[in-house]
Amino acid sequence: MTAKVRAAIIGSTGYGGVELIRLLAMHPQVEVTSVISSSSAGSPIAEGYPHLTEIRTELLDGIDAAEIRAKAEVVFLATPAGIASKLTPELLEQGLRVVDISGDHRLKSAAVYEQWYNKPAAPEAYLEQAVYGLCEVFGEEVRGVELLSNPGCYPTATLLGLIPAVAEGWIDPDSIIIDAKSGVSGAGRGASLGTHYSELNENFKAYKVNQHQHIPEIEQVLTRVAGRPVVTTFTTHLVPMTRGIMSTMYARIAGGHSQQDFIDLYKKYYEGRRFVRVRPSGSWPATKEVSGSNYCDIGFAVDERTGRVTIVSVIDNLVKGAAGQAIQNLNLMMGWDEGLGLNFVPVYP
């Protein structure tokens, strides 16, 4: 029997890191050997997350690249923005494979990163080396890489919903408007006024209007797919639920394509990619229908009166939007079946 690949998780006390621990506990080829948090070093992880009592009981480690290499072959970086860029060079020098779940290696331009994240960018060489792991689109590029940049949650839902139509020239890229909504877990575990119960409950609000750091990520990928510069209108909203993202996209149709045409196009584009599910005509997805899973569900409505198509795409922000896609990327990096450790149905209701 082949030995399991040993994995370390840095940033293990955030929601993304904790979700990685939960999902990797079911992975047949991976063993989590080190859970690392500089803010909680020396504390049992179950102290902050009692639901992990039976999964991980060891003490959290501090961050030391050489010590990590002694325990692991791959590192997941579930850290806040600006941290992964500092850790990655030393981890790679130690011969570790790196899966960066933060946004530090998603943008190819250091200047653009610094403009939108307000933090120093990673060195240009690492931005160039990092492969953007949107599995269903760029999966072949992921195989065997050393540095993988995991897409953001909003971009995952949005890009999977837009790319086939953009790639085929079925919609005008200049007309794209994206209306995206997320559950509060996307804001992390840290307390803030905006995520305070009395502020969030029975409320629905837009935030970071025209300023969200995922805007350049979405535009970078759409520009690559379209073969010309693409600029979008992207507005995010916070809704009073724990998990889930719904990205509703509007675009002008280029040509006389029907609703069934779009459904057939997407089914063909994502054929064989088990984690994208295309809805039949008249069926539009809801966030609860993918909760706790690695699925992205996509539905369509063509309005002949306006000549526009509405595309609705939903994911679980902590799974397909973070930890699940990171594991899917690891599977592709290692040459395994991409569904290993991820073949479970959504939690419903």
Beta strands, then each sheet from edge to edge (+ up, - down):
strand 1: 5-10
strand 2: 30-36
strand 3: 74-77
strand 4: 97-100
strand 5: 131-132
strand 6: 147-149
strand 7: 177-182
strand 8: 205-207
strand 9: 233-238
strand 10: 245-252
strand 11: 276-278
strand 12: 296-303
strand 13: 308-315
sheet 1: 2+ 1+ 3+ 4+ 6+ 5+
sheet 2: 8+ 9- 7- 10+ 13- 12+ 11+
end
